[in-house]
Amino acid sequence: MRRLSIITIIVLLLPVVAISQDVREANYQFKIENYQVALKMFLNAYKKDTGNVDINYSIGICRTKTYAAPDKALPHLLKAESKYGQEADYLLALAKAYFFNYKFDKARETLTKASAKLKGNTEADLLKIHIDNAEKMVKSPLDVTFVNLGKGINSDMDDITPMLTPDNEIMVFSSNRKYDTSLKEYMWDVLYSNSESGDYKKNKAATAFNTVEDEMVAGLSLNGVEMYFYQDAYGIDRDLLISTFEAGGLKGKTPLSASVNTKGIEKSAYSTSTGDTLIFSSEGHGGQGGFDLFYTVRLPNGDWSLPTSLGNVVNTKYDEMYPMLSADGKKLYFCSNGSKSMGGYDVFVSSIDLKTLKVGEPKNIGYPLNDVYDNFTISYTNDGNYAYVSAIKPDSYGYTDIYRVVFNDKDPMVKLYIVKLQIAQGDTKVDFAETETDLKVSVLTKSKTLFGTYNYNPATSSVNVALLPGDYVLEIEGNTIEPFSMKISVPNGPGKKIENLKAVVKLKK
């Protein structure tokens, strides 16, 4: 009996030992700021011990520091409040988590309560500004719809910065879906997709230059010949290189000259249709602070001149990156995480004169093209009816996915349905942003195939669904509600552009 008891105790302790080993490794990855890897380890540990305050705290912090559904940090951080509620790092993370859920009052209130602990914290100071900006911008949304490009393009990790060649035949983007088991890091690669009847369905790796280390899309040339990429690998230290488009793919790699690449980081670039002017971002040429935008012109010997700043009309003490030129060369798009952003990096647009390199006052391209997360690029199709962006949405396959943006006012076939969610049990109110971490809204076609998934807006308690003519079934699933479905029939022809519908859902007993 004594021996049996000892064996029983050992068996019971085995899960505890396994959890502690997982958490020790996760804590190490957390300490070295490898948050993506740490998060996956903590999530595994969380499945075995959901009430652990330390694990919940770590998951919450990791989510706010990565693109791993940052809005889902909130319930974990709230569970950790009893132990960590007075710590500055926790309070800043909690304010960000409220912000990522569009709870601007709660985010502002949290920062106010933590003002003494966060005094002089530049991230907290900038977050206050972003909260004010976001609160204003969400009140005037653009009429757009986001369509996920699907598993052929997106992965369970980050897929970002899509850019279209001028003829729209190729889309290039960056992805960190590759995991290095020895380094325990997710590494970046350049991927591309060839157009199939105006759509992008399958990805290919840029084998001409991808290595076991990091390569990312940096930009294109307006002449459609070249692609610029950033590389941080053996022998290339965070510099810009060129590859050329040939036969529907990418061939070769050539580093830019020392007049462009420095000992600092050069992250992104875009060149004019003539190829004689290059606009790029760098932290190695001085400037206003962080990454700034510079331009350089090609010399008679084929080299690039010493760079010149685009000036303080666009450059700030914050970061400015990913310059992109419109097809006619009259607009400059770029991203900045400065005081005019509504959260993290936002995309801005300025007029530009390529003869004088003078730029106009930047304008934020608006919500929801920009949101409370990082938004780096926007790439428009030739007709201007559509664009491609990377974004964090409830229907993402991983963290950040690539989406096609439909400008509803430019596509007359699209009808917008605003579906208001209501609770059947009298005056009962449910805050889906906190309780429904897995709220799923999807639309099926008449043949029962998935047409798309859509985002729930906690500010309006509604879902915006853009549909082409046809018959559909809208389905809603969640943790606290019974499954709900309703039929939607979209007429073919003229009619109201916007329809308001109600979805009366029932709470689970």
C-alpha positions in Angstrom: 0.0 0.0 0.0 2.8 2.4 0.9 4.6 1.7 -2.4 1.3 2.2 -4.3 0.8 5.5 -2.6 4.2 6.8 -3.6 3.6 5.8 -7.3 0.2 7.5 -7.2 1.8 10.7 -5.9 4.5 10.6 -8.6 1.9 10.1 -11.3 -0.2 13.0 -9.9 2.9 15.3 -9.8 4.0 14.6 -13.4 1.6 17.2 -15.0 2.8 19.8 -12.4 6.5 19.0 -13.3 5.6 19.3 -17.1 3.9 22.6 -16.5 6.8 24.1 -14.5 9.3 23.0 -17.2 7.1 24.7 -19.9 6.8 27.9 -17.8 10.5 28.0 -17.1 11.3 28.0 -20.8 8.5 30.4 -21.5 9.8 32.8 -18.8 13.3 32.7 -20.4 11.9 33.5 -23.8 9.8 36.3 -22.2 12.9 37.7 -20.5 14.9 38.0 -23.7 11.8 39.6 -25.3 11.1 36.7 -27.7 7.4 37.3 -27.1 5.9 35.4 -30.0 7.6 32.1 -28.9 7.0 32.9 -25.2 3.3 33.4 -25.9 2.8 30.0 -27.6 4.5 28.3 -24.6 2.4 30.2 -22.1 -0.7 29.4 -24.0 0.1 25.7 -23.7 0.7 26.1 -20.0 -2.6 28.0 -19.7 -4.6 25.1 -21.0 -3.4 23.1 -18.0 -3.8 25.9 -15.4 -6.2 28.6 -16.5 -6.4 30.3 -13.2 -2.6 30.8 -12.8 -2.1 34.6 -12.2 1.5 34.6 -13.5 0.6 32.8 -16.7 -2.3 35.1 -17.3 -0.1 38.1 -16.8 2.5 36.9 -19.2 0.0 36.0 -21.9 -1.5 39.5 -21.6 1.9 41.2 -21.8 2.9 39.0 -24.8 -0.3 39.8 -26.7 0.2 43.6 -26.3 3.7 43.3 -27.5 3.0 41.2 -30.6 0.3 41.0 -33.3 -1.1 37.9 -31.7 -4.7 39.2 -31.2 -3.8 42.1 -28.9 -7.4 42.7 -28.1 -7.5 39.3 -26.4 -4.9 40.4 -23.8 -7.7 42.1 -21.8 -9.3 39.1 -20.0 -5.9 37.7 -19.1 -4.6 41.0 -17.7 -7.8 41.4 -15.7 -7.2 38.0 -14.1 -3.7 39.1 -13.1 -4.8 42.4 -11.5 -4.8 41.1 -7.9 -1.1 40.5 -8.0 0.3 42.9 -10.6 -2.3 45.7 -10.5 0.2 48.2 -9.0 3.1 47.7 -11.4 3.8 50.2 -14.2 4.3 47.6 -16.9 1.0 46.0 -16.0 -0.9 49.3 -16.0 0.5 50.3 -19.4 -0.3 46.9 -20.9 -3.9 47.1 -19.4 -4.4 50.6 -20.9 -3.2 49.3 -24.3 -5.5 46.2 -24.0 -8.5 48.5 -23.4 -7.4 50.6 -26.3 -7.1 47.6 -28.6 -10.8 46.8 -27.7 -11.8 50.4 -28.6 -12.6 51.1 -24.9 -11.1 54.6 -25.0 -12.6 55.8 -21.7 -11.2 52.8 -19.8 -7.8 53.2 -21.5 -7.7 56.8 -20.6 -8.9 56.1 -17.0 -6.2 53.5 -16.6 -3.4 55.9 -17.7 -4.8 58.6 -15.4 -4.7 56.3 -12.4 -1.1 55.2 -13.3 0.1 58.7 -14.1 2.6 58.8 -11.1 4.0 55.4 -12.0 4.2 56.2 -15.8 5.5 59.7 -15.4 8.1 60.4 -18.2 7.1 57.1 -20.0 7.2 58.2 -23.7 5.1 55.2 -24.8 2.3 56.1 -22.3 2.5 59.8 -23.3 2.1 58.8 -27.0 -0.7 56.4 -26.2 -2.7 59.2 -24.6 -2.5 61.1 -27.9 -3.4 58.0 -30.0 -6.5 57.5 -27.8 -7.7 61.0 -28.5 -7.0 60.6 -32.2 -8.7 57.2 -32.5 -11.8 58.3 -30.6 -12.4 61.1 -33.1 -11.5 59.0 -36.2 -13.8 56.0 -35.5 -16.8 58.4 -35.6 -16.2 59.0 -39.3 -15.5 55.6 -40.9 -14.8 55.1 -44.6 -17.3 52.9 -46.5 -15.0 49.9 -47.1 -15.1 46.2 -46.7 -12.2 43.8 -45.9 -12.0 40.4 -47.5 -9.4 38.0 -46.3 -7.3 36.5 -49.1 -7.5 33.0 -47.6 -5.1 30.2 -46.6 -3.4 30.2 -50.0 -1.8 33.6 -49.0 -2.1 33.9 -45.2 -0.6 31.7 -42.5 -0.9 31.2 -38.8 1.7 33.9 -38.2 2.2 37.4 -39.5 1.7 38.2 -43.2 2.3 41.9 -43.8 3.1 44.8 -46.2 1.4 43.6 -49.5 2.5 45.6 -52.5 1.3 45.3 -56.1 3.4 45.7 -59.2 2.2 48.6 -61.5 0.5 46.1 -63.8 -1.1 44.3 -60.8 0.3 41.0 -62.1 2.3 40.3 -58.9 1.7 40.9 -55.2 4.8 40.7 -52.9 4.6 40.5 -49.1 6.5 39.5 -46.0 5.8 36.6 -43.7 7.4 35.2 -40.6 5.8 31.8 -40.8 9.2 30.1 -40.9 10.4 28.8 -37.5 14.0 28.2 -36.6 14.1 25.4 -34.1 17.7 26.0 -33.1 17.3 29.7 -32.5 13.7 29.4 -31.3 12.7 32.4 -33.5 10.3 33.1 -36.3 12.2 34.3 -39.3 11.0 36.6 -42.1 10.8 35.7 -45.8 9.7 37.5 -49.0 6.7 35.8 -50.7 4.8 36.6 -53.8 1.7 35.7 -55.7 0.9 35.8 -59.4 -2.5 37.3 -60.3 -5.2 34.8 -61.3 -8.0 36.7 -63.1 -7.3 39.7 -60.9 -7.0 37.7 -57.6 -4.1 36.4 -55.6 -4.7 32.8 -54.3 -1.3 31.1 -53.9 2.0 32.2 -52.5 5.5 31.4 -53.6 8.8 31.9 -51.8 11.4 34.2 -53.3 14.0 31.4 -53.5 16.4 33.7 -55.4 17.4 35.4 -52.1 15.5 34.1 -49.1 17.9 32.6 -46.5 17.5 30.9 -43.2 17.6 34.4 -41.7 15.5 37.5 -42.2 14.3 39.0 -45.6 11.4 41.4 -45.9 9.7 43.3 -48.7 11.0 46.9 -48.7 9.3 48.3 -51.8 9.0 48.4 -55.6 9.9 50.5 -58.6 7.2 52.3 -60.6 8.7 50.9 -63.8 7.7 47.4 -62.6 11.2 46.0 -63.1 12.7 46.0 -59.6 11.8 45.0 -56.0 13.7 46.2 -53.0 14.0 44.0 -50.0 15.5 44.3 -46.5 17.9 41.7 -45.3 19.4 40.9 -41.9 21.6 37.9 -42.5 25.2 36.7 -42.5 27.3 39.2 -44.5 24.3 41.6 -44.9 23.6 43.7 -41.8 20.1 45.2 -42.0 20.5 46.7 -45.5 18.6 47.2 -48.7 19.0 45.0 -51.8 17.5 44.8 -55.2 15.9 41.8 -57.1 14.4 42.0 -60.5 11.1 40.6 -61.9 11.6 38.1 -64.6 9.1 35.6 -66.1 6.6 36.1 -63.3 9.1 35.7 -60.5 12.1 37.3 -58.8 15.7 36.8 -59.9 19.0 37.7 -58.3 20.0 40.1 -55.5 22.3 43.2 -55.5 23.0 45.4 -52.4 22.5 49.1 -52.8 25.6 51.2 -52.6 27.2 52.5 -49.5 25.8 56.0 -50.1 22.4 54.4 -49.2 23.2 51.5 -46.9 24.9 52.5 -43.6 25.8 50.8 -40.3 22.3 51.7 -39.2 19.1 50.2 -40.5 17.7 50.9 -43.9 14.2 49.3 -43.9 12.2 50.3 -47.0 12.5 52.0 -50.4 10.5 52.9 -53.6 11.8 54.3 -56.9 10.3 56.4 -59.7 9.2 55.2 -63.1 12.5 56.4 -64.6 14.5 54.8 -62.0 16.6 57.9 -61.3 15.2 58.8 -57.9 15.0 56.5 -54.8 13.0 57.4 -51.7 13.9 55.3 -48.7 13.7 55.1 -44.9 16.8 55.0 -42.7 17.9 55.5 -39.2 21.5 55.8 -40.2 21.6 59.1 -42.0 20.6 61.4 -39.2 17.4 63.3 -39.4 14.5 64.2 -37.1 14.7 61.0 -35.0 14.0 57.3 -35.4 13.5 56.2 -39.1 13.2 59.2 -41.5 12.4 59.4 -45.2 15.3 60.4 -47.6 15.8 60.6 -51.3 18.8 60.0 -53.5 19.3 60.5 -57.2 21.2 58.4 -59.7 24.6 59.9 -60.7 26.0 59.8 -64.3 28.3 56.8 -63.2 25.2 54.9 -62.2 25.8 55.2 -58.4 23.4 56.9 -56.0 24.1 60.4 -54.6 24.4 61.2 -50.9 20.9 61.2 -49.5 18.8 64.3 -48.7 16.0 64.4 -46.1 12.5 64.8 -47.4 12.2 67.4 -44.7 10.2 68.0 -41.6 6.9 68.2 -43.4 6.8 64.4 -43.3 9.6 63.5 -41.0 9.1 63.7 -37.2 10.9 62.6 -34.1 9.1 59.4 -34.5 9.4 56.7 -37.2 8.5 57.3 -40.9 8.8 54.2 -43.1 7.5 52.3 -46.2 7.4 55.1 -48.8 5.2 54.1 -51.8 4.3 56.2 -54.9 1.0 56.3 -56.6 0.8 55.1 -60.2 0.9 58.6 -61.5 3.8 59.6 -59.2 1.8 62.5 -57.7 1.1 60.9 -54.3 3.5 59.6 -51.6 2.1 57.1 -49.2 4.1 56.2 -46.0 3.6 55.1 -42.4 4.3 56.9 -39.2 3.8 56.1 -35.5 3.8 59.8 -34.5 1.3 62.2 -33.0 -1.1 62.1 -35.9 -1.6 58.4 -35.7 -4.7 56.7 -34.3 -2.6 53.9 -32.9 0.9 52.4 -33.6 1.8 53.0 -37.2 -0.8 54.6 -39.5 -0.6 55.1 -43.3 -0.5 58.7 -44.5 -0.6 60.3 -47.9 1.1 63.5 -49.2 1.3 65.2 -52.5 4.7 65.0 -54.1 6.5 66.8 -57.0 9.1 64.3 -58.3 10.9 67.1 -60.1 11.6 69.2 -57.0 11.0 66.4 -54.3 8.7 68.8 -52.4 6.0 67.1 -50.4 2.6 68.4 -49.1 1.2 68.2 -45.6 0.5 64.5 -44.8 -3.1 63.3 -44.3 -4.2 60.2 -42.4 -5.9 57.9 -44.9 -8.7 57.3 -42.3 -10.4 54.6 -40.3 -10.8 51.7 -40.8 -7.9 51.6 -43.3 -6.0 52.6 -40.3 -7.0 51.2 -36.9 -5.7 50.9 -33.3 -3.0 48.4 -34.5 0.0 48.9 -36.7 -0.8 49.7 -40.4 2.2 49.9 -42.6 1.2 50.0 -46.3 -1.7 50.3 -48.7 -1.4 49.3 -52.3 -4.2 50.3 -54.8 -5.2 48.5 -58.0 -5.1 50.4 -61.3 -8.8 51.2 -61.3 -8.7 52.4 -57.7 -11.7 50.2 -56.8 -9.7 48.0 -54.5 -6.6 48.0 -52.4 -4.5 45.5 -50.4 -3.5 45.9 -46.8 -2.3 43.9 -43.8 -4.5 44.0 -40.8 -5.5 42.2 -37.6 -9.1 41.1 -37.8 -11.3 38.5 -36.1 -11.2 36.3 -39.2 -7.4 36.3 -39.4 -5.9 32.8 -39.9 -3.0 33.9 -37.7 -2.0 37.2 -36.3 -1.8 39.8 -39.1 -3.3 38.7 -42.4 -3.5 40.3 -45.9 -6.9 41.6 -47.0 -8.5 43.0 -50.1 -10.2 46.3 -49.4 -13.4 46.9 -51.3 -14.4 50.6 -51.7 -18.1 50.2 -51.5 -18.9 53.6 -53.1 -16.9 52.6 -56.1 -18.3 49.1 -56.6 -22.1 49.6 -57.4 -22.8 45.8 -57.1 -21.9 45.7 -53.4 -24.7 46.1 -50.9 -23.9 46.9 -47.3 -25.9 45.3 -44.5 -25.6 46.7 -41.0 -26.6 43.8 -38.7 -27.4 45.0 -35.1 -27.0 42.4 -32.4 -29.6 42.4 -29.7 -30.2 40.1 -26.7 -33.6 38.4 -26.4 -33.8 38.4 -22.6 -35.3 41.8 -21.9 -32.9 44.5 -20.9 -29.9 42.2 -20.4 -26.8 43.7 -21.6 -23.7 41.8 -22.7 -20.3 43.4 -23.4 -19.2 41.1 -26.3 -15.8 42.8 -26.3 -15.0 41.2 -22.9 -17.1 38.1 -22.8 -17.1 37.0 -26.4 -13.4 36.6 -27.2 -14.4 34.0 -29.9 -17.5 35.7 -31.3 -17.7 34.5 -34.9 -19.8 36.0 -37.6 -19.7 34.3 -41.0 -21.7 34.3 -44.2 -22.3 31.2 -46.4 -23.5 31.1 -50.0 -26.5 29.3 -51.2 -24.4 26.2 -51.8 -23.2 26.3 -48.1 -19.6 27.4 -49.0 -18.0 30.1 -46.8 -18.3 33.5 -48.5 -16.5 35.5 -45.7 -16.2 36.2 -42.0 -16.9 39.7 -40.5 -15.9 41.9 -37.6 -18.1 42.7 -34.7 -17.9 46.3 -33.7 -18.4 46.6 -29.9 -18.9 50.4 -30.1 -22.1 50.0 -32.2 -23.1 46.4 -31.2 -23.2 45.6 -34.9 -21.6 43.8 -37.8 -21.1 45.4 -41.3 -21.5 42.8 -44.1 -20.9 43.7 -47.7 -22.4 41.3 -50.2 -22.8 40.9 -53.9 -26.2 40.0 -55.4 -27.3 36.5 -54.4 -28.7 34.4 -51.5 -26.8 33.9 -48.3 -27.0 32.6 -44.7 -25.5 34.7 -41.9 -24.3 32.7 -38.9 -23.3 34.0 -35.5 -21.6 31.8 -32.8 -20.2 32.8 -29.4 -19.4 31.6 -25.9 -22.4 33.2 -24.2 -25.0 33.0 -27.0 -26.9 30.3 -28.7 -26.0 29.7 -32.4 -28.0 32.1 -34.6 -28.6 32.2 -38.3 -30.6 34.3 -40.8 -31.1 34.4 -44.5 -30.1 37.4 -46.6 -31.2 37.9 -50.2 -29.3 40.6 -52.1 -31.2 41.8 -55.2 -29.5 42.2 -58.5 -30.1 45.8 -59.7 -30.7 49.3 -58.3 -31.9 49.7 -54.8 -30.9 50.9 -51.3 -27.1 50.9 -50.9 -27.3 50.3 -47.2 -29.8 48.0 -45.3 -30.3 47.8 -41.5 -31.0 44.3 -40.1 -31.5 43.0 -36.6 -30.1 39.7 -35.2 -31.9 38.9 -32.0 -29.6 36.4 -30.2 -30.4 34.3 -27.1 -28.0 33.9 -24.1 -27.0 30.4 -23.2 -28.7 29.1 -20.1 
